[in-house]
Amino acid sequence: MSPRPPEIVLSEQERAELERLVRGYTTGQQLAVRARIVLAAGDGLNNSQIARWLDLDDETPGHWRGRWLAFRDMPATGGSQRGRAAGGCAALWCAGEVHAGAGVPNHRPGL
């Protein structure tokens, strides 16, 4: 039996923003998949269930679950106590805008 993945608890604001990304007509498919992964994890699904549901390889849900948790734990600029979990976080996280700040190479060099 595999260990349980870290739990993701989404605030109402985070859930609404992620759902907006999933429904958006102009949202890129990669961003929508990332948002769906986090929403499913927030609903209590494990990584294997998410991978089957979204037809992904087994490692992808765990990767993005970890990225979401790391992103939420980053200190916000401006002294917010909650970190980056305030407005706009899902769009920034999904778009990769904060990867450099998270110590992760940005997948869009030069931007």
N, C-alpha and C positions, 0 to 999 in steps of 0.2 A: 504494500500500500504506500502510495507516495504521500509526502508531507503536504499539509494544507498550505496553499499560497497565502501571502500576506493579505489581510482584509483591506478592502477599499470601502470607505464610508464617504459618500458624496453629500455635500450640502445641497440644499434646494437650488441655490444659484449655480453651482457647478453642474448639477444634473440638467437644469434648464439650458445652460450654455452648450453642453455636450449634445443634447437633443436637437438644439438649433443647428449645430454643425452637421448632424446626421441628416436632417431634413433639408438643409440648404441646397438650392439648385446650383449654386456656384461653388459649393464645397468640393474640393478635389477628392477623388476616391480614396487616396491614401489617408487623408485626414479623416474622412468619414469612417474608415475601418478602425483607425486608432480610437476615435470617439466611441464607436460601438464596443470595442474591447473594454474600455474603461467603464462604460455603462453596464455591460454584462457582468464585469467584475464587481461593480457596485451593487448589482442585484444578487450577488452571492454565488455566481457560477465559478467553477474552478477553471484552470487553464485548458484542460483537455476538453471540457464542455464547450468553452468559447471557440477553441480551434475547430471542433466539429461543426458548430453552428455557423461559423463564418468561412468554413472551408480553407483554413490556414494550416501551416505546419505547426507542430506541437510547441515550438519554442517562441513563436511570435507573441501570443498573449502574455506569457510570462515576462518577455522583454518589455512590452509596453506597460504592463502593470508596474514593473519596477521603475520605469522611467517616470510614470505618473507619481508614484510615491516619493521618489527622489525630488521631483519638481516641486511637489507640495511642501517638502521639508526645507526648501531653499529659503533663506531669509529674503524678505522683500526689500527693495530700495525704499527709503522713506520711513523706515522704522515700524512697519506693521508687525504686530505680534503674531498674526496668523500666517505669515509667510506669503506665498504667492497665490493662496487659495481665494483671493478676492477677485472681483470682476475682471473679465478678460483673460483669466488664466488658461482656460481650456483652449481658446483660440491660439494663444501664444505657445502653449505647450505643443499642441498638435501641429502648428506651423513650423516648429523647430526654431523659433526666434530666440529661445533662451538656452539652446544647447551649449553655446560657448560658456555661459555663466554657470552651467551645471557641470563643467569639466568634461563635457562630451563634445567631440568634434562636430561642428555644424555640417550638415549634409549638403549645404549650398555654399561652398566657399566663395568669398568675394562679395557676399551680400550682407 
